Amino acid sequence: MTNSTALLPETRSQEIEQAIASFQRRFTQAHVYLAYHAALPIALTPHLTYCLWANFPMDIAKQDLKVPWIAVADLLLSPLCQEVGHELYEMDADLRNYLLDQMIHHPSFGKKRVEELAHFLLSYVQRELNDSKSSTQTLAQAQRWTALAYVYPEVVAHDLAATLAELTLSEKTEWLRLTSLTEAIATPLRQAHFESLLAYLQGMRELARGNKIQ
């Protein structure tokens, strides 16, 4: 698997490493383990983060991670997360990719734990996909695609292609939303060799912004 952090500029990688090191010094290594797990969802709520804490208390060898329950609040209120809505938090995309890469290459977690997280997230958002609020449905669909990208990337590519086929160029807000989402899950899609889809979305984002494609 390609090391996604190698694609980052050196200064950006250093900034992320320093942010994580500062977070660890302020709290504990166990807090960093929670951050690994919280990096897979594209957005976090206190309830989702608490569920991650409760459902993944051990590593893949069944060793207790000893993450204190207060780590949920410590993480969400730390500089690693930004509040983007009422009880809704996000991590920077580069930070998410970095933490997931660290998890994949950690002997206590590996790709197996990432896949376990993805299946958990798919189950978690299932009910919200049918919520009466369109904003809840939209976030749930984004979470679903994010999870699928790590276990069934071909399904995400198919769903995105079908969704894009129904859009007109005048729907600029939706183009920008979808291209932003795709950027957040670009690493697993790129690793699954869907570069052409990513390139197409990159071009459409420029068009939606009113820029000419070179």
Steps between C-alpha positions, in 0.01 A plus 500: 500500500628843407607717792264796465713720725778484244275705268491793744742792477771461763396815688136383516606156624714664768210721611278195542767306687551794736125534560469131589811512719360802685167318547681195638710707741190677630310175548615139447596252230159342558342829389694470175357150450150649525602765245605217265150352522326836473689579180295268283160679515487811285325680787463435871230553758543441874274194471692346208834565669372346825380196303846464347648513849251242633517259205876494451652476849763247389750458220486213249690277747231564766733715709325775698576843351416662835341805340321702772142606426597866541717460188186546289457859618875558510529408132198692370599817685867474401670676207479172306128566445300800385136559589310550173143486631294427808678204662666425165877485465748436221866417469708651223517257204881481510490428873238228451710333231812525713334343806348221292837433340654479847229253602548285190872471569463448877548133602216524753245609238590460132267498204279253689399766753429754224268249337331430836446875544357531151246222560408654835440839337287343228279344767493822705369722219248253357201639692597860427489437125120495529471798733235758413754784520687544172809633680517181710459287187773694318749454784407132536558443127840671526586277798383194305719583201793570729467159666445320170811659349712295741328164446308514170651788298342376178155554654587862582636557150177361350277704733695820433492446124123441512445810715720717276316382190182658636658841569498797266779757490263758648487303828831649611441463874443127464806460276714676757353290783569176317850599393580605857375164627700314238815686599447374856491138381747538215767284664306168504353575155845571359633180656215313329608651165210739446732785397291579191192568714703725730643688201152548354368638828799731530419642157131540580587681822699753302210548260256544788728769637498676167857409410614372163647153481854505365 
